[in-house]
Amino acid sequence: MQTAILHAFTSMNDDLVPVNSFQEAEFARLGVARRDPMFLTMQTLLEVESFPSVRALARYSRELHPQAELQRVQWLMEGMSPEEVAE
């Protein structure tokens, strides 16, 4: 938990602090200079809160197929033009 908290706080620094060398390389490649973890945290908490119980969340999670979920939610793909993104 301490590591997760430290990463969350360093992600809000004015200077980008990557969590590992892969992230550092990808952020450099993509030109990412700053990130805000709070939006993703909020979205995750809202999604969890939408379940009536922990049991319902666990049941839903067991039925997920990770690759199918990725295809369902990912709409930005590498190599997309600005026009494709705007569609």
N, C-alpha and C positions, 0 to 999 in steps of 0.2 A: 504494500500500500504506500509506503514511504516513497518508493521509486516512482510510482504513478503520480503521486502528488508533486514531487519535484519536477517531473517532466511537464505536468500541466502548468506549473508556475513558470518554468523557464520558457514555455511556448508563448507566454505573454510578454516576455522581455522585449525591449526595443531592438536589441540585437538577437538575431535568430540563433538558437542553441539547438542543433540537431541532436536527436537521441542516439543515433548511431551513424556509422560511416555510409551505410546504404541511403539513409534519409538525407544525409549531407550531400551525397552525390546527386540524388534525384532532385532535391531542392535547387541545387546549382544548375542542373541540366534544364529544369523547368523555369528557372528565374524566380523562384519563390523566396521572398525576402522577409515575410512576416506571416504568421498564422494566428488564428483565434480559436482556441479549443472550446470556448464557451458555447458556441452555436451547436456544435456536434454533441456536447454534453447535454444541452437543453433538449435537443431532438431525441437523444437516447432516453432521457428521463421521461419525456412525454410519451414515448412509445411504451416503456415499461409500465407507466401509470395507466395506460389504456386497458390493461388486463385486470379482470376482476379479482384475481388471486394469484399467488405465486404458483400454485398448481396449474392454473390456466396458462401462465407464461411458460412453465416447463413443458407442458403438453404441446403447445404451439412450437416451441423450440425443437423438440424431438422430431416433429414432422417436417422441418425445413430441410431443403436440399441446398447446400451452400452455393453450388455453381448456378443453379436455377435462380436463386435469390440475387446473385450478383448480376446475372443477365437481366433480371427484372428491374433492378434499381439503378444500374449504372447507365448513365446516358451520355457521359463524356468519354470519348475514346481517343487514344493516342493518334495523332495525325489529323484530327478533325480541323477543318478550316473554320475561321470565325463565322462564316455564313452558315455552315452546318450546325455550329453551336447555337446560333441565334434562331434556328428553325423551331 
